[in-house]
């Protein structure tokens, strides 16, 4: 081998080594970030041995199988499950997509607020949130709950950080927000509330009273589009226009829980056309018992078939008109209760026999891993969540209080982006507490699915505070 040839091989080896090291610093680091972040976001599902299920999971699947509207169960989330599981081939697909979307949103939040958003920073936030909050119990669950916080972050980025986003990123955020809005009526209601907040910020910015740039059109267009698309797509897919059914039953169930329904029936029965008058002595005291108990009078007047909707709508209007003061007090109480109910694991411990039977039929050839999972073997017990909530609940409460601190600190120190974000998330939490607590009834699941956003904002604020402290110590260098 000549000296020239040896030199050529050495040069090629040197270039290859340099390229490999460069890849390790970029692609390799992001690959490691992806593996670590997805690992922690999917850790509950991996520990379980399968994607986590809930009572409602069965309803979303059945909506697609029958291609019809199911009360309280979005056809669109069912279609998301069907498509991401590749036609029910594997339910690891949906939770993987949910985890990837969460990872992407965390990365965008860091980058669009001028934080280091590389592999180390992104994976560090994912790991911290998965360990300290209940976020990973929603990314790994076959439920649309994780789409609620992702919708909130998407609307924030589209509305207040659009100038930091590329066109493909904007399109992706719009699509993700739209999926969330279509996946649950409570998410759509929250979206409507948040664009009201955005419009208020835009009006304040016209008078220089809101310090952040506001892009009104994209988030408003997404929410309005969801309102138009849902009934149109329902008509095209099922032959029946309208929104996800079940609203009258859920609203009346809340009045049952607060005692307004019982009071009206006691004071006004017998009443023409009101079947519940004859059944009022059997009316339960909670919304869950009224809606889901097999012996509930709700079943006898038509149940979820829709036959009871007209009567329930009449009774709801009559009760609200008759007792506005009682309604106001119970609404305030329910909102406050929902705001502080943030424990992880609500509803995951109970047996989900309907879902077990349905998934067993769908995946007849591969049902064994599902049936062998810890959840289906009764190994996912309340003590597991009691231990987790010794961390998750205090972190949630401190994070909510932290939002108030950040609003004041950010305003005083000109960290207006974080102050605005903290206020936006706080209003989202309050709006969610009102929607779920008042229009349904308080459950830990409704608030814990969203409260990890407060922890994300607090983490970002702590990082900004540390950066500012370091700059002061080094004289601003």
Beta strands, then each sheet from edge to edge (+ up, - down):
end
